[in-house]
Structures are given as C-alpha cells and as structure tokens.
Amino acid sequence: MASSSPPTAQEKVKAFQSALDKTLHDITQDSMAMQKKTFQCCVACFDKPGTDYETVGRCIKNCQQPAEEFSATLNREMQTLQNSIQPHSSAKDEKDRATIEKQMEECTGQCFVTYFPEIAQMDKRLRDYLKKQS
C-alpha cells in the first residue's frame, strides 16, 4: 500500500486560493438581493413628485450607502486577510533578501494552512453583514 506524500506548499497555496475564490463568488452571488434593492431604491428616487435634482441626488446617495458599506467591508476583509499572510519584514540587502526568500519558501505552506480558517470567518462576517441589510 503506497502512502501519499503530504501536499506541497504550492498545492496548499492553490487550495487556499480556490477556497477564497469560491467564497468571494458565493458572497457576490448572495449580495445580489442587496444590489437589486439598491437599484430599486435609486429608481424610486425619480418617482417622487416635485423633487429637484439635488433631492434626487441625496436620495440616490442614501440608497447606495448599504452597498458602498458592504463593498468597503469586503475590501477591508480582503486587506486584513492579505496582511495576515504576507511577511511583515523587508529586505535591506541581497543577503537579507535571500534569507527572507528561503524563510518564505519554508513557511509558505504552513502559512496558508494557518490562515485557511480566516476564509470561513471572513465569509461569516460578510454573510452577517448581508443579513443585516435585508
């Protein structure tokens, strides 16, 4: 019976990226109801009798606020995740760069395994945000 070798760092990175892509796809799909509500609200701004363009503009801005907040939340979540998996040191010279690159290669696989649960946590926070908007 042959034993399978543990996943390589590249395979771990690929699995992480695949899970992240799926989460982003699903969250975007789930945000469609909020987006629809936003557009319906914007269209309704034009249907109010006797409103001038400034009033319509304010109405539209208010309608777009939840979608803009969701977009900002999504961007913050992605930035937080990215900051978690990037090394926080910088190379001062070639020797440092070589050392950092070697360390990165050694810990890349473990890093992505460690931060894999962040995807599910991010997904939950974004879904909770969408629930509050509906």
Secondary structure, DSSP 8 states (H G I E B T S, - for coil): --------HHHHHHHHHHHHHHHHHHHHHHTHHHHHHHHHHHHHHHTSTT--HHHHHHHHHHHHHHHHHHHHHHHHHHHHHHHHHS-----SSHHHHHHHHHHHHHHHHHHHHHHHHHHHHHHHHHHHHHHHH-
